[in-house]
């Protein structure tokens, strides 16, 4: 049946307008006439193949998306994914109905802004990682994390994951590689070129395959470049284009996320969330500002992300050593050691300890500002002033920043 605006499917879902289409299906904005015209998304399975096995696999994937959404929607914290409404067969055609997210994809946001700031990307990573943590705990792997599948809800600005391993609407960008007739006992592979790590391309995705894809997505949002333009064609390593600003600590996190070897990546979304929390705490300690990121360092032309990571580590060590030395120096300046031989008082008489009638557990503070002919008493020295005089310090010295940008000369 041809779907057009005004047509009812499922008895009460009135089609409003098409949202997207591909070789595998069509998506429409609709309204539920049984729920006060609540807006929803209707996905129609529309796939044809001369290979019965391929057709059946595509249909199974479509059904699985319905199962996944139904399962996730039953959980209390399902706001990370669209709510499941219905799945039915009408006229030998399958339909999936789910919540309509009033918002825009990060791909659309990127086209508008060109690129996002480090602070924006860090905040976004935290949201998506919490969503991945949610679905991974259910034993699921998204397998297609990319800007097109991350929606920002207009209502509260939160991120929602869409398209859970089902038949993809944007078939030109996503590959569904069937290996039933080519490699026996292998599962169907679903991925998007540029976002999938080696193990996923080989048909053995891990939960941290989603972390790799999210890392590539973060780099794309920071640089405004497609994944294919982020890699050096000769080495296959991620490179930073000129003019990109990112702190060394954040480059360290991204380096781990996009490691080609899955065992070198963080093993869970929770691990990356811990790294981001440490990153934020570092900013508070070094800069005293609880922001998402420090003042970014300029990354040079086509510098490997590995080099950025190594520099980030060394930069942090230098900053730590600098902080320790500075603390020791300040402590020495503000807490000078008293020379026991320096007991000169305004009177030349030998000081003696004045007996007290009632002993006290702590010395009694005595005012010694006035001269007296009496034998002076020894009193505890008052705490020195917190700021040394100009004769002790001289002119202020130039202090090198704790983190230097790559290529910047040390002071």
Buried (B, 14 or more C-beta within 10 A) or exposed (E): EEBEEEEEBBEBBBBBEEBEBBBBBBBBBBBBEEEEEEBBBBBBBBBEBEEEEBBEBBBEBBBBBBEBBBBBBEBEEBBBBBBBBBBBEEEEEBBBBBBBBEBBBBBBBBEEEEBBBBBBBBBBBBBBBBBBBBBBEEEBBBBBBBBBBBBBBEEEEBBBBBBBBBBBBBBEBBBBEBBBEEEEEBEBBBBBEBBBBEBBBEBEBBBBBBBBBBBBBBBBBBBBBEBEEBBEEEEEBBBBBEEBBBBBBBBBBBBBBBBEEBEEBBBBBBBBBEBBEEBBEBBEEBBEEEEBBBBBBBBBEEBBBBBBBBBBEEBBEBBBEBEEEEEEEEEEEEEEEEEEEEEEEEEEEEEEEEEEEEEEEEEEEEEBEEEEEEEBBBBEEEEEEEEEEEEEEEEEEEEEBBBBBBEEEEE
